[in-house]
Amino acid sequence: MLTTIRNASLLAKPEVVLPHSHMKAAIAKILKDHGFLAEVSIGEPDEDRPVRTLTLGLAYPDGLPAIRSVRRISTPGLRIYRKAAALPRVRNGFGIIVVSTPKGLMTDAQARRQRMGGEVVCEVLS
């Protein structure tokens, strides 16, 4: 999902269609709440596509992509877990880190506020 968003953003595509999963939908909601995505919609299966889809409308404020960089931090081969105090900060607020906590996915700032650590999923810079 992250690579698809990065590539579409570099090519100035208006939207991206992905297979739906709850994890992707939660990440997309966080990105939309922080202005990285313009629109998020979930499509139901039909005769053309037998699975649910997730359509992401990319944001281009002032004609420039809202997402400058998106990077996966925790990988299947090397999971990265951090306590709330050890969560990394992103370039003085010019981006977010998505953290998977026992209470669901949230940004690094929300996790620090709630004093919850977890798996560091990805980093998004604007």
N, C-alpha and C positions, 0 to 999 in steps of 0.2 A: 504494500500500500504506500509506504513512504517513498520508495523509488518511483512509483507511478506518479505521485503528486509532484515530486521533484522534477521529473522529466516533462510533465505537462506544463508546469510553471515555467520552465526554461523555454518551451516552445510556444508559450502564450495561448495555450488551449483554454477555452471557456469552461469546460467541465470534464470530469473524469467519471467513468462508470466502472465499478468494482463489484465482485461478488460480496454479498453481505456477510458479516459476522458481528457478534456483539462487541468484540474488542475493537474492530475497525469503526463501528458506529460510535463507541464511546470516545475514541481518539478524535473522530471527525467532529463530535459535539464540542469537545474542548477547543479544537482549532477554530470552529465557527464562533464560539463565545469570545475568543481573543482576536477576532478579525482576520484570521489567516484564510478562512473560507467564507464565501459569500452566501452559500446555500448548501444544505444537506437534506437529501430526501431518500427515502427507502421505497424501492419499487417491489411490487408483488410479482411472483412468477406468472408467466403467461406462455402462449405457444411459441413465441420467439425465444424467450429465455426461461428455461425450466427452474432456475433458482432465483431467490430474492437478490436484488441488486442495491447498491449504495451509490447514489449519484452525488458527486461533490462539485459544486460550482466554485471555481477558484476566484479569489479576490485580486483585483488589480487597481488599487488606489493610485490616482494620478498617472495611470497607464503603466505603472511598474508592478511587478509581482509582489504580493504581500509576503510571500515566502522566499527568502533569499537562500536559506540552507535548511535542510532537514536531514538528520543523521540518526540512525539506530544506534543505541548505546549498548543495551543488553541484548545479546544474541543467543540463539539456542545452544551454541557451544560454550559460551561464557556469560553466565548470568551475572548481572551487577546489582547488588543490593546495598542500600545505604540507610543509615539511621536518619532521623529528621534533621539533626544538627549537622550531619555530614553531607546533606544534599547539595550538589553543586549549584552555584549561582551563574546565571547566563548573561554575560556581557552588559552589565548594568541595566537590566530590564528590557533589553532589545530582543528578547526571546523568552521562550518557556521550555521547561523540561516536563515531560509527562511521566508520572510515577504511578505504578500499580500498587495500591495499598490494600489492606484488608477491607476497607470501606469503598473500594472501587478505584477507577482511574481519576487522578486529579493532577493539577499542576504542582510544581515544586513549592510555590508560595502557599498554596492551600495546604499542602502536606506539612510544611513548617509551622503554619498557624495551628493546625490540629495536632502537632507533635507526633506525626505518623511517618514512619519510614516505609520502605518497600523497594520494589524492583524499578530501576531507572530505565524506562522504556525507550524514550527518544528525546531529541533536542531539536527545537524549531527556532530559527532566527529570522527576524524581519529586517 
